[in-house]
Amino acid sequence: MEDNEAFQDELLALESIYPSCLLPISEKSYTYTLSIPDSRVHLNLQFPIEYPDSPPIVLDAYGIDKALAEDVLLSVATGDVCIFSYIDLLKELVDIETEQEVMQNEHKKQVESEKDSPVMLDKNQYVAKTPETHQEEWKPSFDWKESQAINDRKSTFAAHATRVHSPEEVQKALEELYMNKKVAKANHNMVAYRVISQRGNVIQDNDDDGESAAGSRMGHLLTMMDAENVFVCVSRWFGGTHIGPDRFKHINSTAREAVLLTGAAPEQKKGNDDKKKKKHR
């Protein structure tokens, strides 16, 4: 399958969003194990040489009925790469997702009772996006961290992230970021945030800004990183060439880097602790 460009692109995109979810059993027979994140479900799949024109075959299914897994696969196999959509649909069907949904509904009721509601992110509402309000020299009040830019086929991706502690701060941070002339000129500014309220509730939201599914994947990334009190924006300056699933790899990579720079994720905190321990040795 090394010569199958569509499959290789899909593998890269999957690895950036769901690391190690699709691992080879035998590359000679094109068989892989697909593990559904946050669940006990995993399947053994065989990919035909003609993939994605021909759908994968479910060889074995664990934690879910094989016939059901086959039906779900056929529903998403439409001649295009389909594993990400397949994962999403299976996640909705497994028992653990049902339990999580119950917990989320209970959590939602708690949030509503405390009036902790997410800021609905829609860049069209920001006056700061208009040319006359851009600052020639950007002087932010938030402590912004910026990722390294990624250039791929004339498109450039870069992320900005900062710590926030309330939905109101999210609003102010986004408005301030749009005062940056370079950010404001980006073709897409995908955003996501995750805030922990004083009562311990999670408040989060995201926006694609025209890059379909990018915002929700960034929101999922923040959840997977267990990031707290952080807002992140990934800007894309489009160069005229479509780069397929690789764009999601770049979006997640730059977002992760910027969030880690803020210290909002446990793995960054752990890294800082390890450095302190080494200094004391």
Disulfide bonds with the S-S distance in Angstrom:
none
